[in-house]
């Protein structure tokens, strides 16, 4: 399997169909070259014989390279009948493939692979079941570049509906992950319906991209620790989260509604964003008061430093490199905060 577009079943079928006419075409050239060389009187070259064979098969219609005897003309008729037939049969096979569904699929895959090769800092989602579809929809709503990976035909339909890229293949195969741009990706979401498959995908991805952030679905909540040990940064059970969410809807419906709104990326009314300060950015070493973030209208809910959250930080709180700020505000307010923090 190759990286760009892979050697598909359709291509192998095309090569199988071309084998007979191409072999016959080559064989006819060899027979014609040797035959003309033998039937021509005097000292003639093999190249002249090959040229005579070529212009006969291609129906170019040049004059005879050397005078032909009756035997030579009979040979010419044989070469023309065999060569022209095999040549046109070859063209027919190629044109039929180009106009067929297989040919169109192959061209679409090559085009899609070129699109993926141009991506970087994108997300990859392996598995487009019910959980995968929801995750893909949310990522696309946030404007993130996304590559869907799945061995079934439904990956193409979902990708077309979401306007994202796709790779049809098994995510446990290293070549499939490489085709999806795993080494250039920002994150991977694994949402297949089998914990064993999720485990293999995580292991493969972690070996190919050691720094990649990996979030995995845990079909069985007991499998979550194993997925984490395999290399996942997060392992989440949709059933556990769904059960807790149902309970919270009854206990704290207002809070749930608020978080639903705030957690929607790109919402114009209200949103929560996390912003990490890289070393050397303008905000490092300065206090929240000095940065005047309050003028933007956004609120800093917490600062997470070395995994420890500092809720509702005071104005004199001094920021450090790699601090993670959780900021609440509208889309415009959050963009203003990001500009102040990151420059």
N, C-alpha and C positions, 0 to 999 in steps of 0.2 A: 504494500500500500504506500503510495507516494503522498507527499504533504499537500501539494496543490491540486485539489480536485479528486485525488485518489484514483487508482486504476479500477474503474467501476466495472460492474458486471456487463453494462452496456458496451463499454469499450472492448472488453474481452470478446464479446459476441461479434462485434464488428471485425476484429482481427481474425476470428475464426471464419467469417464469411468471406473475407478478402484473401484467405490463404490459398485457395484453389486457383482463382483467376490470376493472382500475382505470380504464383509459381509457374503456371502455364505460360504467362507472358514472358517471364525470364527464360524459361525453357525454350520457347519459340525463338527468342533472340539468339540463344546459344546455337540452336540447330541451324538457324538461318546464317549465322556468321560462319560456322564451320562449312555448311553446304555451299554457300557462294564462294568461299575460298577454294573449295575443291573443284567446283564446276567451271570456274573461270580459267581460261588458258593463260599460260605464262606466269610470271612472277607478280602476284598481287598480295597486298597486305591484309591482315586480319581487320584492321580498322576500316578499310574500304568495304569489306564484307559486312561488318557491323553497321556501317552507315547505310548500306543498301538495305539491310534488314529493317533498320529503324524507319527509313523513309517509306518503305513498303507498308509496314504496320501502321504508321501514323497517317497514311494516305496523303502525304505531302505532295507526291507526284513529280518529283524531280526525274530527270532522265537517268537511264541506266548508267551506273558508275563504269562498268566495263560491258562490252558486248556479251549477250547471253545466248547460249545454245538452246535447243529445245528442252533439254534437261534442266537448264537454268530457269527457263520460263515456267516449267512445271513446278520447280521448287519455289519460285516467286508466288505462284498461285496458292501453294500449300501454306507458305508463310503468311500470306495476306489473309487467307481464310481463318487460320488458327489465331494469328496475332490480333487482327481487328476484332474478332469475336471476343477474345479474352480481355482486350482493352476496353471495349464498350461494356462488357459485363462488370469490370472493375468500376467504371464510372457509375454504372447503375446502382451498384451496392453502396457506393459512397453517397450518392445523391439521395438514395432511399433512406440511409441512416440520418443524413442531415435534415430531412423533412419529417422524420419519425418522432414519436414521443420520446424515445430513448435519446435521440440526438438533442432534442430541446432540453431535456433534463440535464444532460451532460454540460451543455453550454450554460444553463442556469447555475449549475454547481460551480463551474469555473468562474463565472462572474461573481457569485457569492463569495468564493474563496479570495478573490482579489479584493473585495470589499473588506473582508475580515483581516487580510494581511495589512491593510492600511490603518487598522484600529490600534489604539493603545489606551491603557487605563480604563478599559471597559469591564463589564461584568459578564460572567459566564453562568448560565443556569442549566444544570444537567437534570433532565427529567421534567416532562411537561404534562404531568397529571393534574389533578385538581389543585393541589398545593402549589405546584410549579406554575400553573397558569395565573394564580392570584399573585404570586411573587413577581412574575414577569410583568403583569399589568401594572403593579405598583412601581416597579423600576422604570418602566417606560413613561408612566405618568410624571415621574420625577425628572424626565429628560435624560436619563442615563443611556449610554450605548450598551447594547446587550446582544449576546450571542446565545441562542438556544441550542442545546444538544440533546438529541433523542434518536433512538434507532427506528422509530415508527414514522409513517407518513404524516401524522398529525402535526409534527414539528414545523413543516412547511406552511400549513394552513394558519397555525397560530402566529408564526413569524410574520406572515403576510398581513394578518389582521393588526398586529402591533407595530408593523413597520420596522422590524429589527432583523438582524442577520441570523443564520441558522447553519448547523452542521448536522447532517443525518448520519449518525454513527453511534457506536457503543462508547460511553464515556469512561468505561474501565480500560479502554485501549489508549495507550499513550499517544498514538498517532492521531486519534480523534481529538484529544485535548490540545495537542500541538496545532492541529488545523484550526481550532477555535481560538488560538492565540493565547494559550495559558501562560506563556512566559512574559507576555506584555500586559496581562489582565490586572485589574485592581482587586477583584474579588471573585469568588466562586460560591454559588449556592447549589447544594446537592439535595434534590427533592425526589429521588426515585422511591418506589413503593417497597423497596427491600433494604433492610439495614445492612445485609451482606454486600449488596451492590454499592450502597453508599460508602461502606468501609473501603472497598476496592478503589472507588473513585477518589476518595480522600487520600489514600496512600499514593496513588499514581500522581495526583496533583501536587502533593507535598514534595515528592521527589523531583518533579519537574520545575516547581516554583517554590522554593523554601520560604520566601517572604510573603507569599500570597495569603490574604485573609479568606478563610473558608468557613462558611456557615452551612450546617447540615441538618436535614430533617431526621428526627429519631422516630421511626415508626413505633418501636417499643421503648417506653421511657427508660427501661433498664439498660438499653443499648447506648444511651447518651454518654456515659463515662468511657465506653470503649471507643466511640467515635472521637471523643476528645483526645484519648491516648493515641489514636491513629494519626492525629494531626489537625483535626478541626479546631478552629478558634471558638466556635459556638455550636452546640448541639441542642436542637429545640424539638420538643414533642408538640405537634399541632393539637393533639387531643387534650393534653394537659393545659395548654394555653386556652383552648376553646372552652374547657370546663370552668376555668378560673374567670374567663371573660363573662360567661353566662351568670356566674355568681355575682360579679361586680356590677353587672347591669341591674340586678335587683337591689344590691346593697347601696351602690353609689352611681345612679344613672347619670347624674350631672357631671361627675368626674369623668366617666367613660365618654360622654359626648364631647367634653372639652378635649380630652386626649385624642379622640378620633380626629377632631379638627386640627389640633396642633401637630399631630404626627403625619398629616398629609403633606408630602413634599410639594413645594410650589404653591401652596394655598395663599391666596391674596389677602384673606382675612386674618389668619393667625397660623403661625407655624413655629416649631422648635427645631433649631439647627445646632449641630455640634461643630465647633471650630477649634482645631488644634494649632497651637503656636509653634512653628518650626524655629530652630535656633537662628538667631540673626534677624528675626522679623521686628518691625518697629515697636510692637507692644511689649516685647520682653524687657523686664526690669522696670516697667512703669506701673503706676497704680491705676485702678479703674477710674478714680476721680480725675487723674491727669489726662486720661484718654477721653474723658467727657462722653462716655458712651450713652449717658442718659439723654443727651441731646438728640439722639437718633429716635428716641421713643421706645426702643427695645429694652428688655430687662434681662440681666444676667441671672439666671436661676441658680447656677452652681458652677464651681470650678473644680475639676477633677485633676488631682495631682498625685502621680504614682499610684493610681488606683483608688485613692481616698477622696471622696466627694466633700467639698466645702460648700454647703448650701447657703444661699442668700449672702454672698460675700460682701464685706463692708467696702465703702469707697476707698479706704486706704490699703486695700489688699493689693500686694505687689505680684505681678504676673511673672512667671518663669517659663523658660523654654520647655516645650512639650506639654504645657498645661492644656487641658481640654475644657473649653467653655461651652456651657449649654445656655443658649440664648433664645428668648421668646419674643416674637414680634411679627409684623407683616413681612411680606416678601421684600418690599422696598426698604423697610427698616433693617432687615437682616443683611441686605446687600451693603447698606451704609456701615454697619458694624464690621462686616468682613473687610471692607476697604480700610477702615481705621486700624483694625488689628493686623492685617497682613500687608497693607500698603499697596 
